[in-house]
C-alpha cells in the first residue's frame, strides 16, 4: 500500500510539472502572437489558381494583377483614382512588355474601342462594344479600362487625351447602367503614349472598327475594356 501511495504521489507530481510546462509554453506562445500576430495577419497570401476561374488566372497572372490593382488604387480605395504611366512603371514595378502580357490572356474576353486622332469622342460602334463588354460580366469583380494615345503629339497632351478616353468609356457605362458603387468595380488606367504601346498585331483583337484600316498608330488611339474573372 505504501508503495502504491508513493507511486501515486510521484505520478501526481509529474502531472503537475507537465501541466506547468504546458501553461508556460502557452503563455510564451501567446506573448509571441501578441508581438508578431499583426504582422502575420497582414502578410499577403500567395496567389492560388482556383479551378472555377478562367484558365488564364494562373498564380503568376494573379500576382501581377494584384500589383497593378494595389498600385492604381483599385483595392481598398475610398474613391476611384486610376493609374497614369508613371504610376504603373514605378508603383507596380512592371515593364511595358510585362504589362501588355498581363492583358494578352484577355484577348477573347475584352474589346478594343477605337477613337479618331486627337479625339476622346465615342462613336456608335465604340459605345456598343463597351456596353456589350459590360453586360458580359459572368460574375467577375473588376472591369478594366486601359486607355492609350498614339505617338502623334507630345507626352503631356497624350496623357491627358488617354485620360479623357478612359473617362468617356466610364461615363458611357455610368449613363447607360446607373449602377451603384461603380467606382469600386471599374479600374481605369490612362497610359498616354509613354507606356505599353501596342503593335500592329493587336489589330487582330476584337476591335470596334472592324471595317476600317488598322495600323500601329490607330490601335493605340484606343481603350481596352474587359472584365477580369480572377479571384484575388
N, C-alpha and C positions, 0 to 999 in steps of 0.2 A: 504493500500500500504506500509505504514511504517512497519507494522508487517511482511509483506511478505519479505521486504528488510532485516529486522533483521534476519528472519529465513534463508534467503539465505546466509547472512554473516556467521551465526553460522555453517551452513552446509559446507560452503567452508572451514572454519577453521578446522572443524572436518576432512575433506578430507585431508587437508594439514598435520594435525597431524598424521593421519593414514598412509599417504604416507611416512612421516618422519620415523615412526616406522618401516615400511616395508623396506625402504632403509637401516636403521640402522641394522635391522635384517639380511639383505642380506650381508651387509659389514662384520658383525660378522661371518656369515656362511662362507663367502669367506676366511676370515682370518683363521678360524678353518680348512678349507680344505687345505690351504697352509701349515699349521702345521702338519696335520695328513693325508693328501691325499696320500702322497707317501707310508706311512705305510699301508694304506688301499688298495692301488693298488697292493702291493706285497704280501699281505696276501693270503696264499694258499686257494684255493677254496675247499669246501667239495666234495669228490668224489661222483658222482651220476651215478647209473647204467643207461645205455641207452637201450631202447627197441630193438634197432637194433644190439646190441652187443651179444656176446655169453653168454649163461646162467651163466657161471662161473664169469662173470665180475660184481660181486657184489661190493657195496661200500667198504666193508671190504677188499676184494681181491685187489681192485684198490689202496686203501690206503697203503697197504704193498708193492705192486708193485711199487708205486711211491717212497717209501722209498728206495727200492733197486736200482731203476733207478738213483736216486739222489746220493746215497752213492757210486755207482760204476762208476760215471762219464759218464753215458749214456745220460743224459739230459743236454743240454747247454754246452757240452764239445767241445773243438776245435778238439780234436783227441781221438781216441779210447784208453781207459785206462784199463777198466775191473776191476774185484774185486778179491782180494786174501781173504783167510779165515779171517784174522784179519779185513779187510775192512767190510765184511758182519757183523761180530759179533759186532764191535764197532760202525761203521758209520750207518749201517742200524738198529742196535739195535734189532736184531731178533734171536731167538733161533734156534737150529738145527731142532727141530720138526716143528716149525712155518715156517721155510724156506722150508722144504720139502712139507709141507701142501700148501704152495703158488703154487707149481707146480703140485700138485695132480690133480687139475681140468683139467690139460692139458694131462692127460693120453691118451685120444683118439685123441689128436691133434698132439702130437710130437712123437719122437722116441729116443731110447737109443742106441747109437753107441758103440759097444764093441771093446776093444783093447786087445792085448796079454799082458801078465805080463811084466812090465818094458818097454813097448813099446808105442810109440805115432804114429806108422805107421798105416794108414788106409788100411783095406782090401777092396776088391771089394764090398762086401755087405755093409760095412760102407759108402763108397762113394755113393753108390746107395741110401741109406737111407737119407743121408744129402741132396742130390740133389732133391730127391722126396719131402722132407720136405720143402725145399726152394721154389720149384715150387708151393706148396700148400699154397700160401700166403693169398688169399681171402681178399685182401685189408688191411691186418694187417700192423702195423708200425714197430714193433720191433721183431727181430729174436734173440732168446736166445741160447747161447751155454754154458752149465753148465758142466764143466769137473771135474772129480774126480780121485782118485787113491785108491787102496786097502790098507789095513793095513800093507802089506808087505813092509819093508823098513822104513827109518826114515822120520820125517815130512818135512824136507827141501828138500830131494830128491823127495818126492811125490808131494810137492807143485810145484816144477819145472816140474815134469812129467805131472801133470794135466794141467799146463800152455801150455806145448808142445802139449798136446792132443787138447786143445781148439784151438790153432793155426792151427793144422792140419785140423780141420773142417773149420775154417775161410779161410785158404788158398785154400782148395778144392772149396769152393764157389767162391772165388775171381778168381781162374784159370778157372773155368768152365763157369761162367756167365758174367764176365767182366763188372760188373755194376758200375756206378758212385756213389760216396758218400756212399760206402759200410760201412764205419766206423760209419756212422750215423744211420745205420739200424741194425747192429749186436752188441749185447751186450755179452761180454764174462765174465764168472766167472770161476776161477780155484780154487777149494776148497781143493786140496790135499787129505789127509786122516784125516784132523783135524776137519772138519766141515761138518755137514749134511750128514753123511754116510747113505747109503741106505740099507734096509734089503732085505732078500731073496724074500719077496713078490713083489718087483719091477721086478723080473724076469717075472712076468705075464704081464708086459707092452709090448709095441711094440719094441722088441729088434732086432738088426741087425743080430745076430747069432741065428737063430731060431732052428737050428738042433744041437746045442751044449749044453752040460750041463751048467746050470746057478746056481751059488751059490752067497752067500752074498759077497764073495771076488770078484767073476767075475763081478757082477753087478756094483761094484764100480770102475772097470777098464773101465771107460766109459765117454761119453759126451752126455748129454741130449740135444736135439735140437728141437726147436719149435718156430713158430710164436706165438705172443700173440695178441689176437684180441681186447683187451680193448682200449677204447679211454680215454686218460688222459688229 
